[in-house]
Amino acid sequence: MAWIVAVAAVIAAVAATARSYRAARSEQLAVAHAELAERQAKAAEARTAALVDEIRQLARKRIPAAALALSHPSAQVPGLREAAEVDGGAARLLTEAVQAARTAVMEERQRVDAAARAAMRGTSAKIQSLLNQSQQLLHELQHEYDDPRILQLDFRNELALRRTQSTAVLCDAWPGLARQNSPLVEIVLGAQSRVAGYERIKVANHLRDERLGLAARAAEPLAIALAELLANATAYSHPDTDVQVTVQQSGGRGAFLVVDDAGIGMDDDALDRARALLAGPSEVLLTELGDPPQTGFAVVGKLVVQYGFHCHIEASPFGGMRTILRVPAHLLTVLEDDHSLSALAPAPVSAVPAPDRPAAPAQSARPEPAPAEAPSGLPSRRRRAPRPAAATPAPVAPAAGQVSRTPEQAESSWAALQQGTLIGRSVAGRVPAPDADDHDHLGDQDDQGDDEK
């Protein structure tokens, strides 16, 4: 019996040991599970905190930076701060949120921009109509009264009309003026007469064919584009410097209008921006043109795309910028002999430069804006300089072999004619003769407010 008791005791001891082992094992597993759960909870908390931080950065930095980058491509859009703490699905959703915000902002900007363009088109059309009516009234007053201030009003009206035309073109409207086939040099003079500081613009005519003209559909657009380039050149160069314009003809490539100024120039970023606008991008938002909007190059780019011009800008040997506006050959024509050219148009120079490359502009006689009336119905611009007006017939082209007068000689003749007319009227008791100082119209060129680009 003793051995039975011993066996039972051994079995009991073994069972107790097994139970103790299982209890210890269970306790260890419970501790391990608790530690694992704790680590998982801490990891989940860290991921949640990282995701919250990413969402906060998304709302405060990434989406605003993405919206800013739409207007300023050089702006940096930050990425995920702690990509390792955010799983792939959450990272993709955050990136999609940035893209969705960019798309929504761009669509809204386009919608607002389209609405603004529509409103500006309507307003520009009404203002342009009123300015044209004012221009016609001033034209009638010039024939009735000998007051140089009427010419100054007419010039300021022309500046306002050019601004309105540029706004209309920028908003996808037509220029608002139809022309006939026009001599190229007279288009240059018409563009010059629309710019404040026009007296600083010197035109050199290097055309081989004096009667080279532009097709009717492209005449006014070219005048608008060249006026914008001239306004930019005069606005960003010193008032004591000249702006050189060279009109040059080239074989089968058309004609070149080269504008050189001695201004402040451009840095690389501004030059790249200007070239992009002059190339005629598919869409330019008004909000991308600055405050106040700098519309000159954008307007030229619009006309380049619509009419097939080509415009390039580079550094000028005069220290500022050189802009080359090329008119394709299919837009050029040769006018008939019965078309009388403006007496104020610069005569072609004797030396003709090589046709493959526009030559550097040469110094020319001081041009004046086109006269008040165009001979033979040509769509020439009325003169814009405040000079003495007299009710005389429109100028005609000089006869063959006749030596043309310089602009200064023509100016003296006009002044003498008006002075004599007024003295005669004073003797007849109609109006008193003015003092000589009343005709100092050259000193009336104050700031016309043409703060381009």
Sequence and secondary structure as in RCSB ss.txt:
>XXXX:A:sequence
MAWIVAVAAVIAAVAATARSYRAARSEQLAVAHAELAERQAKAAEARTAALVDEIRQLARKRIPAAALALSHPSA
QVPGLREAAEVDGGAARLLTEAVQAARTAVMEERQRVDAAARAAMRGTSAKIQSLLNQSQQLLHELQHEYDDPRI
LQLDFRNELALRRTQSTAVLCDAWPGLARQNSPLVEIVLGAQSRVAGYERIKVANHLRDERLGLAARAAEPLAIA
LAELLANATAYSHPDTDVQVTVQQSGGRGAFLVVDDAGIGMDDDALDRARALLAGPSEVLLTELGDPPQTGFAVV
GKLVVQYGFHCHIEASPFGGMRTILRVPAHLLTVLEDDHSLSALAPAPVSAVPAPDRPAAPAQSARPEPAPAEAP
SGLPSRRRRAPRPAAATPAPVAPAAGQVSRTPEQAESSWAALQQGTLIGRSVAGRVPAPDADDHDHLGDQDDQGD
DEK
>XXXX:A:secstr
 HHHHHHHHHHHHHHHHHHHHHHHHHHHHHHHHHHHHHHHHHHHHHHHHHHHHHHHHIIIIIHHHHHHHHH TTS
     S GGGS HHHHHHHHHHHHHHHHHHHHHHHHHHHHHHHHHHHHHHHHHHHHHHHHHHHHHHHHH   HHH
HHHHHHHHHHHHHHHHHHHHTT   S    SEEHHHHHHHHHTTSTTGGGEEEEEE SSTTEEE HHHHHHHHHH
HHHHHHHHHHTS TTS EEEEEEEETTTEEEEEEE  S    HHHHHHHHHHHT  S   GGGSTTTT  HHHHH
HHHHHHH  EEEEEE TTSSEEEEEEE GGGEEE  TTS   TTS    SS   TTS              SS G
GG       S              TT     HHHHHHHHHHHHHHHHHHHHHTTSS    GGGG GGGG      
   
